[in-house]
Amino acid sequence: MLLFFVRHADPTYDPDELTPLGKRQAESLARRIARYGADDIYVSSSNRAIQTMQPTAEMLKKEPTVLDWTNEAHAYKEQSMPTPDGGRTWGFALPKMQRLLTSTEVRKLGTEWYEHPDFKGTDFAKGHLRIKRQTREFLAQYGFIWDEDRGMYKNINYVPVETEYKYDPSVKKCSSSDEKRVVLFAHHGFGTNFLSAVLDIPFPQVCLKMNFGHTGMTVIKFDENSEFVVPNMLTMANDGHLLADNMPTAYNNHIYY
């Protein structure tokens, strides 16, 4: 299975919709995804994510499934914090929280970073654990069940391929061309929690060190030919479709690369 995680296109947040540039980005992304197709399309319940998804669904003639739990508004409510000027922002964007997340004590806790006393009982930790649980339930729909002891996913749909005496390359259960392709259109803040859960990477490492530009596409492979699976990230936040269409490649329209 190939899991595609896509951040929405260039938006305005109030009202929640795409800018004219964002609509062009969404069309460019649709052409890229349509080149190889998609089996299942999921989307956050936010308008900016739905508008980003629409050209892809229309081009592939696929009916999307809306997943409200992927809406960034929920994660933001749980993981945002007050700023000195009276506003709010993501907690992991604040210097005080960054110092905590990178502290030796938190790093030693690994994927259980939330066990640090400063996080216990907070909405910040609860928000991550909610998304982690829902992400694992989402992957279980496709037969990939998290095995805590092994630190891998157990593929319950795995069927051993019997070969006699030696490996026979002509015998295959499936090929890369017929792997299921699943696309989720969502958000950056939510995505840091989601990818942490999918890849079993400590959340502090993801939220502080990984980022996603508009329509950036992250692709993760789950090997359908293995009983126990370590998901492999093939590309992260890739916006090559924008470059191919002679559109600007930038992070949030202010860092061009």
N, C-alpha and C positions, 0 to 999 in steps of 0.2 A: 504494500500500500504506500502511496505517496500522499503525504499530508501537506497541503499548501496553506500557510498562514499569511494573510494579506492585510496590511493596514489600509484604512480608507484613504481616499484621494484628498487633495487640498480642500479644506473646508472653511466655512465660517461656523463658529460654535453657537452664535446667537444672532439670527436663527440657525438651527442645526441643518445645514445643507452644504452642498458642494459649490465652490466658486466656478466661474467659467473655465479656469485652468483645471480645476479638479475634474470637471466633466470630460475634458479632453484626455486627462490622465486615465480616467476610468475606461474610456473607449480604447486607448492604447493597450491597457492591461487586458481587456477583453479579447483583443486580437491575439495577444500572446497566449492566453490560456486556451482559446479556441483552437489554436494550432494543433494541440495534442488532445484536447477534450477534458472533460471532468465528469465523474459519475455522480457525485453528490455535492451540492452547494449549500453551505450554511452561512448565516449572516446575523450580525448583531441587530438588535431592535432599534438602534439609533438610525436617524434619517440619513446621516452622512455615510454610514456603512451600507445602507440599503441602496442609496443612489450609486455608490461605487460598484456594487454587485450587479445592478440591473443590466448594463450592457453585456456582461458575461452571460447572465441567465438568458437574455433574449437571443444572443448569438448562438448559444448551445441548445436553446429551446428546452431549458431545464427549469423545473419548479423549485425554488429555494425553500429551505427550512429556516425559520427565524428562531434564534436561540437568545432569549432575553438575558440569560445569565452571562452572556459574553458582552453585554452593553457596558461600556466604560463608566457610565454614570454610577453604577453600583460599586465598582472598584474605587472610583474617585471619592464617593461618600465615605468609604471605609478607610482609605489610605491617604487622603489629603489631610493637610495640617495648616494651622494659621501661619501667616507670614508676619514679619515685624510691622509691615505697613497696614495691617488689618485685613488683608486679602487671604486667599487660600491657594495652595499649590500641592502637588504630589509630595508626600513626606520625604521620599528619597531624593528630592531636589534640594532639600534644605541642608545646609552645611552641618548642623548639629546631628541630624539623622544620618548623614553620610559618614560622619566620624564614628557613630555607633555601629553602623552596618559594616564598616571596614575594621572595626576593633578586633584585636586578637581573640577576645572572649567570644565574639559572635562568629568569627571565621572558624574557630575550633568546633563549633556546633554543627557546621556543614548544613545539610538540608533541614536540620532541626533548629535553625537559627532562632526561631520564634520561642524557643525554650529559655532564652535569655530573660532574666527578670524584668528588664525594661519593656519587653513586648508582651509579657503574659497578661491576658485579660484585655488587651487593646483591640480596637477595631482593625488596626493595621495588620495584626497577626490573623484575626478572624477572617478578614477579607482574603488573604492569601490562602488560608486553609480551605475556605469555601471554594475558591476557584480550583485549587488542587484536587479536591474531591470531585467536583463536577467535570474536570478535565479527564480524570481517570475513568469516570463513568461514561463519558463520551467515547473514549478509546475502547472501552469494553464492548460497546455496540459492534465494533469491528473485529472482535475476538482477541484483542490485546489486553490481557489482564495483568496489572502490576503485581510482581512478586517481590515483596519487601526483602525477603531473605537473600535472594539472588541479585537484587538490584537490576532486574531486567523485566521485560514483559513476557508473559507466557502466551504463546499463540495457540489458542484453543482450536483453531481451524487447521492446524498443521497436520498434514498427512505425509508420513514417511514415504520416500520413494525407494522401493526395493530394487537393488541392483545385485547381480550375481558376480562374485569374485572381484570385480573391479568397477570403477566409476564409468558409467556410460553417458557421455555428454548428449546423446540423442534422447535421453529420458529426462523429461522436465515436468514438474508439476505446473509451472506457469512461467511466463517470460516477462521481461520488463514492459513489453507492449500491452499486456493484458492485466497489469496490476491495477487495483482500484485506485482512483484519483479523487481525493476529497479536498474541497476548498472551503476555508473559513475566512470570511471578511469581517474584520473587527478593528481593534484599536491598539495604540502603543502601550498605554498604562496597563490595560488588561493583558496585553500580549506578554509583558515581562513576567507576569504571574503564570500565564498559560504555558509559555515555553519552559519556564523553570519546572513546572509540573511534568510536561511531556518528556523533557530530556533529563529530569532528575539532577538538575544543576542548582546549587543553592541560590535562592532568590536574590540575596544581596549582590551576588556576582552578576546576575542578569540585569537587574534594574539599574545598577550603577555603570555597567560596562557594555551594554548592548542597546542599540537604538534602531528605530525603523522610520525611514522616510515615507512620504506619501506614495501609496501603491507599492511599497517595498514588499517583495514576495519571498517568504522563507519556505524552503521545501525540505521535508523530513521524510526519510525512507524507513519503513518498517518491513523487514524481510519476511515475506510470506512463506518462504521455503525453509524457515528455521522454527524449531519448537520454542526456543527462548531467544528473545530479540532485544538488541540494544539499538534504539533509534539513531539514525545517522543523519546529521544535517548536511544536505548537499549544497545549499546556498542560503545566505541570510540577507534579508531586506534588499533583494536584488531588484533593481529598477532598470534593467537593460532595455526593457520595452520602450521606456521614455527616450533613451539615447537613440534607439533604432528609428524612432519617429521624429528625431531632431527636436525633441523637447528638452527643456532644462532639467538637469539632474541636480537636486539640492536637498539638504535636510531642512525641512520647514521653511523653505524659501529664503534662507539667509546664509547657509554654508554650501557653496557650490563646489562640485568636484567632478 
